[in-house]
Amino acid sequence: MQCLIKKSLKYCAKRFPHTKAVEHEPISAKPWLPAYVQLSETFNEQTAKDLVNSMIVYEDFLSETEENSILTEIEPYLQNLHYEFDHWDDAIHGYRETERLNWTPENNKILDRVRAVAFTRNVTPLKFVHILDLNKNGYIKPHIDATRFCGDTITGLSLLSNSVMRLVHDVMKDLYASILLKRRSLYVMKGIARFEYTHEILSNDKSIFKGKHIEKDRRISVICRNSPSDEM
C-alpha cells in the first residue's frame, strides 16, 4: 500500500507540477539557492529561479582598501548634509543623499568594474552615481523605482555595514525573499526583481535573516542605474 501511495504522489507531481505533493523538498533546501537568499516557502521552483536569476549578490566585491578609497572621497561631502526623516515620496527614513559625476582615477576604476558586471553593452549607464547614506536607525520602505528615472537594472555597493533587503511580489504578497547584503558586496537587481517586486532595506528591529538578527549600522550605498531610454 505504501508503495502505491508513493508512486501516486510521484505521478501527480509530474502530471500536475503546480500541485503540492505531501512529500516535497522545501524550496529552502534546493541546492541551487544562493546562501544570501532566504525565500518564503510559497515559491514554486520556477518563480524562485526567476527571482534568484534577477537578484544577484557578489560578496566581497570590494577590498577594504577600495571601500576606504570611496569613503575618503565622499565623506567630506556627506558631512555637510543633515540626515532627513521625510522623503519626497515617503520611501526613505533617516537618510542623506547626493549624486556624484567626477571621481578620482582609482574610484573610477572601481565604478567601471561595477558597470561591467551589472550592465550589458547595449545599455547606457547614467553618468551620475547616486550616494545614499542611511544612519543606524534609518531604513528604506517598500517601493519600485519609477521607470521614468532609470532603466531595467539597479546595482549598488554596500559600504560600512551589513543589511537585509526584503523583496515582496507586488501582487502576490505571499511571495517574498530576504537578501543578505554584506558589507563590501555588490548587488545587481534587474528584470523580474526590478519590476515585479518591491524592495526595501529593513530597519534594525526587523533585520532578520535565517533566524539571526543582522545589526545594521550606518550604511552607505553607491548606486548605479542605466538610462530609461534603453527601455524604448
C-alpha positions in Angstrom: 0.0 0.0 0.0 2.8 2.5 0.9 4.5 1.8 -2.4 1.3 2.6 -4.3 0.9 5.9 -2.4 4.4 7.0 -3.2 4.1 6.1 -6.8 0.8 8.0 -7.0 2.4 11.1 -5.4 5.3 11.0 -7.9 2.8 10.7 -10.8 0.8 13.7 -9.6 3.9 15.8 -9.2 4.9 15.1 -12.8 1.4 15.3 -14.2 0.4 18.4 -12.2 3.6 20.4 -11.5 1.7 23.1 -9.5 0.1 20.6 -7.2 1.9 20.4 -3.9 2.7 16.7 -3.0 2.6 15.6 0.5 6.3 14.7 0.4 8.3 17.5 -1.2 11.7 19.1 -0.8 11.3 22.6 0.7 12.4 25.5 -1.5 14.9 26.5 1.1 16.7 23.1 0.6 17.3 23.5 -3.1 21.0 23.1 -3.9 20.9 26.0 -6.5 19.6 28.5 -4.0 22.4 31.0 -3.1 23.3 31.3 0.6 22.5 35.0 0.6 18.8 34.4 -0.3 16.0 33.3 2.0 12.7 32.5 0.3 9.2 32.1 1.6 8.0 28.5 1.1 5.2 29.8 -1.1 7.6 29.9 -4.1 7.5 27.1 -6.6 10.8 26.2 -8.3 10.2 28.3 -11.4 9.2 31.6 -9.7 12.1 31.1 -7.3 14.6 30.7 -10.1 13.2 33.7 -11.9 13.8 35.8 -8.8 17.2 34.4 -8.0 18.4 34.9 -11.5 17.3 38.6 -11.5 18.7 39.5 -8.0 22.4 38.6 -7.8 24.8 39.5 -5.0 28.6 39.5 -5.4 30.1 39.1 -1.9 33.5 40.7 -1.2 33.3 42.7 -4.4 35.3 45.4 -2.8 38.5 45.1 -0.8 38.9 47.0 2.5 41.3 49.3 0.7 38.8 50.0 -2.1 36.0 50.7 0.4 38.2 53.2 2.2 39.1 54.8 -1.1 35.5 55.5 -1.9 34.7 56.7 1.7 37.6 59.1 1.7 36.2 60.7 -1.4 32.6 61.0 -0.4 32.7 61.6 3.3 33.6 65.3 3.1 30.5 66.0 1.1 28.2 63.9 3.2 29.3 65.5 6.4 27.9 68.8 5.1 24.4 67.3 4.8 21.9 66.6 7.6 20.0 63.3 8.0 16.4 63.7 6.9 13.4 61.8 8.1 10.9 62.8 5.4 11.4 61.8 1.8 9.6 63.4 -1.2 7.8 60.1 -1.9 7.9 58.8 1.7 10.3 56.0 0.7 13.2 56.6 3.0 13.6 57.4 6.7 16.8 58.7 8.3 19.0 59.4 5.3 21.1 61.9 3.4 22.0 61.6 -0.2 23.9 63.2 -3.1 24.9 62.5 -6.6 28.5 62.4 -8.0 29.7 62.8 -11.5 33.5 63.1 -11.2 35.6 60.6 -9.3 39.3 60.0 -8.6 41.0 57.7 -11.1 41.2 54.9 -8.5 37.5 55.1 -7.8 36.6 55.4 -11.5 38.3 52.0 -12.0 36.1 50.6 -9.3 32.9 52.0 -10.8 33.9 50.8 -14.3 34.2 47.3 -12.8 30.7 47.7 -11.3 29.2 48.8 -14.6 31.0 45.9 -16.5 29.4 43.4 -14.1 25.9 45.0 -14.0 25.2 46.3 -17.4 25.1 44.7 -20.9 26.9 46.5 -23.7 23.6 47.7 -25.3 22.6 49.9 -22.4 23.7 53.3 -21.3 24.7 53.8 -17.6 23.6 57.1 -16.1 26.6 59.4 -15.7 25.6 60.5 -12.2 26.2 58.0 -9.4 23.7 58.1 -6.5 25.1 58.0 -3.0 22.6 57.1 -0.2 23.7 57.3 3.4 21.3 55.7 6.0 22.0 56.3 9.6 21.9 53.5 12.1 18.2 53.9 12.7 17.4 54.6 9.0 15.5 52.3 6.6 14.1 52.2 3.1 10.4 51.5 2.8 8.9 49.1 0.1 8.9 50.6 -3.3 9.5 50.0 -7.0 11.8 52.7 -8.6 9.9 54.7 -11.2 10.7 53.8 -14.8 10.9 57.5 -15.8 14.1 57.8 -13.7 16.0 54.7 -14.6 16.0 51.6 -16.8 15.8 47.9 -16.1 18.9 47.5 -13.9 19.9 48.9 -10.5 23.2 48.0 -8.9 24.7 49.1 -5.6 27.8 48.8 -3.4 27.2 48.3 0.3 29.6 50.2 2.5 30.2 50.3 6.3 27.5 47.7 7.3 25.7 44.5 6.6 21.9 44.9 6.0 18.9 42.9 4.9 16.9 43.7 1.7 13.4 42.4 1.5 11.7 41.7 -1.8 7.9 41.3 -1.9 5.9 40.5 -5.0 3.8 43.5 -5.9 0.7 41.4 -6.5 1.2 38.0 -4.8 2.2 39.3 -1.3 2.9 35.7 -0.1 6.0 35.6 -2.4 8.8 37.3 -0.5 12.5 37.0 -0.1 15.2 38.3 2.3 18.5 39.1 0.7 21.6 39.4 2.9 23.8 42.4 1.7 27.1 42.0 3.4 29.5 44.9 3.8 31.6 45.5 0.6 29.2 43.4 -1.5 27.6 44.4 -4.8 24.0 43.6 -5.7 22.5 43.7 -9.2 18.8 43.9 -9.5 17.2 43.6 -12.9 14.2 42.3 -14.8 11.7 40.5 -12.6 13.2 41.6 -9.3 13.4 45.1 -10.6 9.8 45.4 -11.9 7.6 42.8 -10.2 8.9 43.0 -6.6 9.1 45.9 -4.1 12.4 46.3 -2.4 13.3 47.7 1.0 16.1 47.9 3.5 14.8 46.6 6.8 15.1 48.6 10.0 17.1 47.2 12.8 14.1 45.8 14.7 13.1 43.8 11.6 16.5 43.0 10.3 16.4 39.2 10.5 18.0 36.7 8.1 17.5 33.0 8.5 16.5 33.5 12.1 19.5 35.6 13.0 19.5 39.3 13.8 21.6 41.3 11.4 22.7 44.5 13.0 22.5 47.4 10.6 24.8 50.2 11.5 25.3 53.3 9.4 25.2 52.1 5.8 26.2 53.9 2.6 25.1 52.6 -0.8 26.8 53.7 -4.0 24.2 53.1 -6.7 24.5 53.0 -10.5 21.5 52.8 -12.9 21.0 52.7 -16.6 19.1 55.2 -18.7 15.3 54.8 -19.0 15.7 55.4 -22.7 17.2 51.9 -23.0 13.7 50.5 -22.5 12.3 52.2 -25.6 
